[in-house]
């Protein structure tokens, strides 16, 4: 079986600064992989390479067997199949919550406005924000905005979901709602790559945890192994720092 | 009196003394009778209407609309070209903006006004041989250069994450620009756009250099002609009032519009 995401020998360089060094990484179908590590470790860059918001310097990235670095690949079609959730939500401020969830359905999938609205309302209901459909992003809390952003991604019927520190910009009391939505999604069998600082979430939800530091994958395995009994000193050091906070 | 009150009184006293000095100076030096007769003659004032409205205000608005509408088209195209991945497209847009911004509007109007009929000769339809076309086109060219920079600044003020979010949903670069980035950019640049509009409104008076044709005169031209023929400057004041009556409500309207746009969506 081909992996949902397959990254081979990926290197990413900004000038002289090597952010990712010869990374091999994969996410299987219906697998939830949490990527953890200190800031600057390259985990967000790796995630952003997966839908080519960043262009890799060298290496290969296959999404369901499709090489997305091939110039003949229809990148928009691949991106449509990969949902992405950002740390800063990135809701469109000039559109209502409903319109945020509808706009790409209309433009990219060419759904009729009736169909798009129906699906958008269903997605908003699912993240618990059916009543906020007419609100603008500025009228929503951070946690609500992030849940609309998740609904926006899900409305495209993605096969893979990417989460880039989805809860890092939230007030602590709002984190739970967003994590609950992500937990439901994982339970529903969604293929997920989650860059996160939420160790608790990783422990409970991840099928596999990948620890990155200084642009390389240091350790990878089931959460109880990587988080419970890490074999690498770098992982042990990071986890002790996180737990001592 | 507290220290604060003393301070207040002192500041008012300085202000009053200043005003008094200026008023006294003007009172002693200005020949008020002549000013009143030459600038504020009620009879001459009444004579300016309705022509000043039906021709002057009307044509000023038409020139401004043509200039602003055309300028927006040129400006948007130039702004998008500046961000193109095709280097010559970027170079042409940059050249247009830099050249147009270094020329006085008056000069552009003269060059276009005399150049257009010369360059296109018989290919130019007769209806196009008017101040509305030549003058409006020249204004649009000048305004477009300034608007291009304003629009570009607006586009760059939209956070990068907005484009990334749109692209991550599978939207094309064009869809992203027109449905996500530009609507936000225009909201950001409402104040400078108002400014450009007002500048253009006033620059429309320069079109008179292309020759004065009855029916195509705008406010300033009508006022100048009327004051020449009547030997009285009151028409100038009448024109000034007309400009103010267009500009102030517009400023007010945009300020309210802006407030509403910001309240709803940010």
Interface residues (C-beta under 8 A of the other chain):
Chain A: X51 X53 X76 X77 X79 X80 X81 X82 X83 X84 X86 X88 X90 X91 X92 X93 X94 X103 X104 X107 X108 X136 X137 X138 X149 X152 X153 X156
Chain B: X159 X161 X162 X164 X165 X166 X167 X168 X169 X170 X171 X172 X175 X179 X180 X183 X184 X187 X264 X265 X266
